[in-house]
Amino acid sequence: MNDTELDNLTARQKARAALEALGAMRPADAIARAHGVTPARLMEWKMTLVTNAARLFADDAAPPVPAGAAAARAAVPSAEQTQVNEALLFKVFELQQAEDALQRSTDSLHELLGHHEQIREEERKRIAREIHDDLGQNLLALRIDVSMLHARTGAGQPRLHARIGVVLDNVDATIRSVRAIMNDLRPFELELGLLAAIEWQIRRFERSGIACRLLVAATPLGYALDAERTLAVFRILQEALANIARHSLATEAEITLAREDGNVVMTVSDNGVGFALADRRKPRAFGIAGMMERLSALGGALAIERGAGAAGRPGMSLRITVPADAAPARK
């Protein structure tokens, strides 16, 4: 578009384009194309809008255009001023472009991380299913055969009978290990809903010697989330309890579930030593970052607070908020 065509735009059209550029709801080059102007001209209008905006709200606002020939001549910028203004406009445009590129890169990274989590969960599910269908069935058949052999030897072959008993115990131990691996990969209780999965995880967590209780502030039907949200809340709970077991030196933990304003709110707290909130920004501190990423993708949030623990310990509390229904994901 040439200068003659630009002159055909009304002041209202120019103001609308400048306001949209100021809002930065989409890339500057896209706004310029939509209004049929060059990005540099769009940045010039944006700068004009910013420069003159204060005059609109001043009590003694002067007319935006100076009156009189002398004032008009004073308002004409010199060649040096024009060159400086053009350089500033170009720099503003470059910064806007860099900001837009950074936002697009951030959005792509978020999408990639979300896709990575989805692929990882699908792979966990596939491996658990294959272990159950293949290795699990073979072990069960082996146990049946060894059990029959053990029953037939009896008192007539005591040494062989004892030896087969040891083999049977080893097979049983292997079956238990395989079941534990499958549960680590994809607990069956996830198919029964969030509450069942949390109760199962609490039973496993208490093997660490830390007492844990669950407080539910609504009926179980209030926590009937879809599969994606159920999985996200469960994985976050797993990470939180693992951190308590590894680092907190706690003797007690507590999990609460509540419904607030259409959200499911889960709080995980302990009476341990806590940690400095600044530690979550340390390099390779991926636990909290992973929780926040999962929640952000679902439109949820994570809050961390230091609490009042036992025996002078500060304790720690994680508050996880997830929309109960599908909500628009992060932009």
C-alpha positions in Angstrom: 0.0 0.0 0.0 1.4 3.4 -1.0 1.1 6.8 0.7 -1.9 7.8 -1.4 -3.8 4.7 -0.3 -2.8 5.3 3.3 -4.3 8.8 3.2 -7.7 7.2 2.3 -7.9 5.7 5.8 -10.0 7.7 8.2 -8.8 8.9 11.6 -11.2 6.4 13.2 -9.6 3.5 11.2 -6.1 4.6 12.1 -7.1 4.9 15.8 -8.7 1.4 15.8 -5.5 -0.1 14.3 -3.3 1.7 16.8 -5.5 0.5 19.7 -5.3 -3.0 18.5 -1.5 -2.8 18.2 -1.4 -1.3 21.8 -3.4 -4.3 23.1 -1.0 -6.7 21.4 -3.6 -9.5 21.3 -1.9 -10.9 18.2 1.4 -10.3 16.3 2.0 -6.8 15.0 2.6 -7.9 11.5 -0.8 -9.7 11.5 -2.5 -6.6 12.7 -0.8 -4.5 10.0 -1.9 -7.0 7.3 -5.5 -7.0 8.6 -5.6 -3.2 8.3 -3.7 -3.0 5.0 -0.8 -1.0 6.2 2.9 -1.6 6.8 4.2 -2.6 10.2 6.3 0.5 10.4 3.3 2.7 9.8 1.3 0.8 12.4 4.0 1.4 15.0 4.0 5.1 14.0 0.2 5.3 14.8 0.7 3.4 18.0 3.4 5.8 19.1 1.1 8.7 18.2 -1.7 7.3 20.3 0.6 6.7 23.3 2.1 10.2 23.0 -1.2 12.0 22.8 -3.3 9.9 25.1 -2.6 12.0 28.2 -4.1 15.1 26.5 -7.5 13.4 26.3 -7.8 13.2 30.1 -6.1 16.5 31.1 -8.4 19.1 32.6 -6.9 21.9 30.6 -6.3 19.8 27.5 -5.1 21.8 24.5 -6.3 21.0 21.0 -4.2 18.1 19.6 -3.3 20.3 16.5 -1.5 23.6 17.3 -3.4 26.6 16.0 -1.7 29.4 14.0 1.0 29.4 11.4 3.8 29.9 13.9 2.6 26.9 16.1 2.2 24.8 12.9 5.8 25.6 11.9 7.0 24.7 15.4 5.2 21.4 15.3 7.1 20.3 12.1 9.9 18.0 13.2 13.4 18.6 12.0 15.2 16.1 9.7 17.2 14.9 12.7 14.1 14.4 14.8 12.4 12.6 12.0 15.4 10.3 11.7 15.4 9.6 15.5 11.6 8.9 15.5 11.9 6.5 12.6 14.8 4.7 14.4 12.7 4.5 17.6 9.7 3.2 15.7 11.8 0.6 14.0 13.2 -0.5 17.4 9.7 -0.7 18.9 8.6 -2.8 16.0 11.6 -5.1 16.4 10.9 -5.5 20.2 7.2 -6.3 19.4 8.3 -8.9 16.8 10.7 -10.4 19.3 8.0 -10.5 22.0 5.5 -12.2 19.6 8.1 -14.7 18.6 8.9 -15.5 22.2 5.2 -16.0 23.0 4.8 -18.3 20.0 7.9 -20.3 21.1 6.5 -20.5 24.7 3.1 -21.7 23.5 4.8 -24.3 21.3 6.9 -25.5 24.2 3.8 -25.9 26.4 2.1 -27.9 23.6 5.2 -30.1 23.2 5.4 -30.8 27.0 1.7 -31.6 27.1 2.1 -34.0 24.1 5.1 -35.5 25.8 3.1 -36.2 29.0 0.3 -37.8 27.0 2.7 -40.0 25.1 4.4 -41.1 28.3 1.1 -42.0 29.9 0.1 -44.0 26.9 3.4 -45.8 26.9 3.0 -46.6 30.6 -0.5 -48.0 29.9 0.8 -50.1 27.0 3.7 -51.6 28.9 1.5 -52.4 31.9 -1.0 -54.1 29.7 1.6 -56.1 27.9 3.2 -57.2 31.2 -0.2 -58.4 32.4 -1.2 -60.2 29.2 2.2 -61.8 28.5 4.5 -62.0 31.5 1.7 -62.2 34.0 -0.1 -65.0 32.3 3.1 -67.0 31.8 4.0 -66.6 35.5 0.5 -67.7 36.5 0.8 -70.8 34.3 4.3 -71.5 35.8 2.9 -71.2 39.3 0.1 -73.7 38.5 2.6 -76.3 37.2 5.0 -75.8 40.1 2.1 -76.0 42.6 0.9 -79.3 41.0 4.5 -80.7 41.1 4.8 -79.6 44.7 1.6 -81.4 45.7 2.6 -84.7 44.0 6.0 -85.0 45.6 4.6 -85.1 49.1 6.1 -87.1 51.9 7.7 -89.7 49.5 10.3 -87.2 48.3 10.9 -84.8 51.1 14.0 -83.2 49.8 12.5 -82.6 46.4 9.3 -81.5 48.0 11.2 -78.9 50.0 13.1 -77.7 47.0 10.0 -77.3 44.9 8.5 -75.3 47.8 11.3 -72.9 47.6 10.8 -72.5 43.8 7.1 -71.9 44.5 7.9 -69.2 46.9 10.2 -67.6 44.4 7.5 -67.7 41.8 5.0 -66.1 44.2 7.6 -63.3 45.0 8.1 -62.7 41.3 4.3 -62.4 40.7 4.1 -59.9 43.5 7.0 -57.9 42.0 5.3 -57.9 38.6 2.0 -56.7 40.1 3.9 -53.9 41.9 5.6 -52.8 38.6 2.2 -52.8 36.8 0.7 -50.7 39.6 3.6 -48.3 39.4 3.1 -47.9 35.7 -0.6 -47.6 35.7 -2.6 -48.4 38.9 -5.9 -50.2 38.2 -7.6 -48.0 40.7 -7.4 -45.1 38.3 -10.2 -46.8 36.3 -12.3 -46.6 39.5 -12.0 -42.8 39.9 -10.0 -40.2 41.8 -11.0 -41.2 45.3 -10.2 -44.9 44.8 -6.8 -44.0 43.3 -6.0 -41.6 46.2 -6.9 -44.2 48.8 -4.7 -46.8 47.1 -1.8 -44.3 46.9 -2.2 -43.5 50.6 -1.9 -47.2 51.5 1.3 -47.4 49.6 2.7 -44.2 51.0 2.1 -45.4 54.6 4.6 -48.2 54.0 7.2 -45.5 54.4 6.3 -45.2 58.1 4.5 -41.8 57.7 0.9 -41.7 58.8 -1.5 -40.2 56.3 -5.2 -39.4 56.5 -7.7 -38.4 53.9 -10.4 -35.8 54.6 -13.2 -35.5 52.0 -15.5 -32.5 52.2 -18.2 -33.6 49.7 -19.8 -36.7 48.4 -17.7 -39.0 46.2 -19.8 -38.1 43.1 -18.4 -34.5 43.5 -15.0 -35.8 42.4 -16.0 -37.7 39.3 -13.5 -36.0 37.0 -12.7 -37.0 33.4 -9.8 -39.4 32.8 -7.4 -36.6 31.9 -8.0 -34.6 35.1 -8.1 -37.7 37.3 -4.7 -38.7 36.0 -3.2 -35.3 36.4 -4.4 -34.9 40.0 -3.2 -38.4 40.8 0.3 -37.9 39.3 0.7 -34.7 41.2 -0.3 -36.4 44.4 2.2 -39.1 43.8 5.0 -36.5 43.3 3.9 -34.6 46.4 3.9 -37.7 48.6 7.2 -38.9 47.2 8.8 -35.5 48.1 7.4 -35.8 51.6 8.8 -39.3 52.0 12.2 -38.3 50.6 12.9 -34.9 52.0 10.5 -33.7 54.7 11.4 -35.8 57.7 7.7 -35.7 58.5 5.8 -38.1 60.8 2.3 -37.2 59.5 0.7 -36.1 56.3 -2.8 -35.0 55.4 -4.8 -34.9 52.2 -8.0 -32.9 51.9 -10.5 -32.8 49.0 -13.1 -30.1 48.5 -15.3 -28.6 45.9 -15.0 -24.8 45.5 -16.7 -22.7 42.8 -16.7 -25.4 40.2 -13.2 -26.6 41.0 -11.8 -29.6 42.7 -9.3 -28.5 45.4 -6.8 -30.9 46.9 -4.4 -29.9 49.7 -1.4 -32.0 50.6 0.3 -31.0 53.9 2.8 -32.4 56.3 4.5 -31.6 59.6 8.1 -31.9 58.2 11.0 -29.5 57.9 9.6 -27.7 54.8 11.8 -26.0 52.3 12.6 -22.5 51.1 10.1 -21.4 48.5 13.0 -20.0 46.5 14.3 -23.6 46.1 11.7 -24.3 43.5 13.5 -22.0 41.1 16.8 -23.8 41.4 18.2 -25.5 38.3 17.0 -29.0 37.9 14.2 -28.5 40.4 11.7 -30.2 38.1 9.2 -31.6 40.6 7.3 -28.5 41.3 7.7 -27.2 37.7 6.2 -30.5 36.4 3.2 -30.1 38.8 2.6 -26.5 37.6 2.9 -27.5 34.0 0.3 -30.3 34.3 -2.1 -27.9 36.1 -1.6 -25.0 33.8 -2.4 -27.2 30.8 -5.8 -27.9 32.4 -6.6 -24.4 33.5 -5.6 -25.2 37.1 -3.2 -23.7 39.6 -0.7 -24.7 42.3 -0.1 -22.7 45.5 2.7 -23.6 48.1 2.6 -22.4 51.7 4.7 -23.0 54.7 2.5 -24.3 57.6 2.7 -24.9 61.3 4.3 -28.3 61.8 4.9 -30.3 64.9 7.9 -30.0 67.2 8.8 -26.6 65.9 8.9 -27.7 62.3 7.4 -25.4 59.7 5.7 -28.0 57.6 4.5 -27.5 54.0 1.2 -27.3 52.2 0.5 -27.7 48.5 -2.9 -26.5 47.3 -3.9 -27.9 43.9 -6.9 -26.4 42.1 -8.4 -28.1 39.0 -11.6 -27.2 37.1 -14.1 -30.0 37.6 -15.3 -29.7 34.0 -13.3 -29.3 30.8 -12.1 -25.7 30.7 -10.2 -23.8 28.0 -6.5 -24.6 28.3 -3.8 -22.0 28.7 -3.1 -19.8 25.7 
